[in-house]
């Protein structure tokens, strides 16, 4: 892909990216290493709170719809205010901004811990806490995404984005397991307390960074029309707009796992919190594998994005029909792997295709679509689950994700003047898009 506009832009990689010398090359940079280590601790606490929050709501209400409402409230601020958050991020210095957002999320976790441990928690408290975290996320997410470039520079961006995802999924391996033990052993309040305290680690890492080593991007001046400018920038670039549209469909209809997994554990397999944690852990194993594989790739190709989204949707349909707990649990591994392939490939493609001065607004739009789809998708998923069963809900999400990937893949091929080519390479079938001009010139060769 190129950063230029025009209908003839081919859905190829964003810009030529330097193939990294190793899977962990960006960790050689001190500032990024401090950031990475702080996020390991904080992400573990975040996953613990997610599991505890969903289970607490289910325990208080007995309703999958209530779990969906909680998820929706956490992501609703991104849907409502995400673009304005991107404008703020382009104007503000990233490191002080992150210190403020991380501190606010820490206070939210500690407040929820106090209410739960004191025995006064009610479902509306959880709703309010989820909405407060969502408000902080409006600024925190685009700030963290764009701060990666300032820490590592453009040459290491693809590797650092992939390692951030691997970091998040590594914590997802530990967080649900520890949360399951805490829920069954001492209660959900302790998981909330750990999450609140875990934000000390990333805040310390931010304070210890060397400002002189940062690749600081010039901040956008305050002015009118900056939100519209960001939208026009994305709309004029097919490689950006169609990637974001695909992510919107997949995240809105396919990523409602807090609703699906809790209902499968409780209603379908009657297995309790332990199996719910197991499902999340196995999905994290696949997600971690997908993130590490992405760290090894030197480019972010849209054909990988489209293929990953198709595979993700089809696997969800298969999982919806799984007859046993163990078959369903094992399917979480490839679902996690292909879901992470979609996430990392889309994220790095969008960042590498965007001018640094516009990156905050573009990434805010990306995150608004990726995370803000939950307020629409989660209640729908919860309603289908309550009305028709969780198997129908999961299958419907898979159908929408796979169909959207196929349609958008064809749109990108048409925009880039490509055709579908089928062939064999070293005894294996190969499916790829190639320029139509190549097909026209072939007979004369």
Buried (B, 14 or more C-beta within 10 A) or exposed (E): BBBEBEEEBBBBBBBEBBEBEEBBBBBEBEBBBBBBBBBBBBBBBBBBBBBBBBBBBBEBBEBBBBBBBBBBBBBBBBBBBBBBBBBBBBBBBBBEBBBBBBEBBBEBBBBBBBBBBEEEBEBEBBBBBBBBBBBBBBBBBBBBBBBBBBBBBBBBBBBBBBBBBBBBBBBBBBBBBBBBBBBEEEBBBBBBBBBBBBBBBBBEBBEEBEEEEBEEBEBBEEEEEBBEBBBEBBEEBBBBBBBBBBBBBBBBBBBBBBBBBBBBBBBBBEBBBEBBBBBBBBBBBBBBBBBBBBBEBEBBBBBBBBBBBBBBBBBBBBBBEBEEBEEBBBBBBBBBBBBBBBBBBBBBBBBBBBEBEBBBBBBBBBBBBBBBBBBBBBBBBBBBBBEEBBBEBBBBBBBBBBBBBBBBBBBBBBBBBBBEEEEEEEEEEEEBBEBBEEEEEEEEE
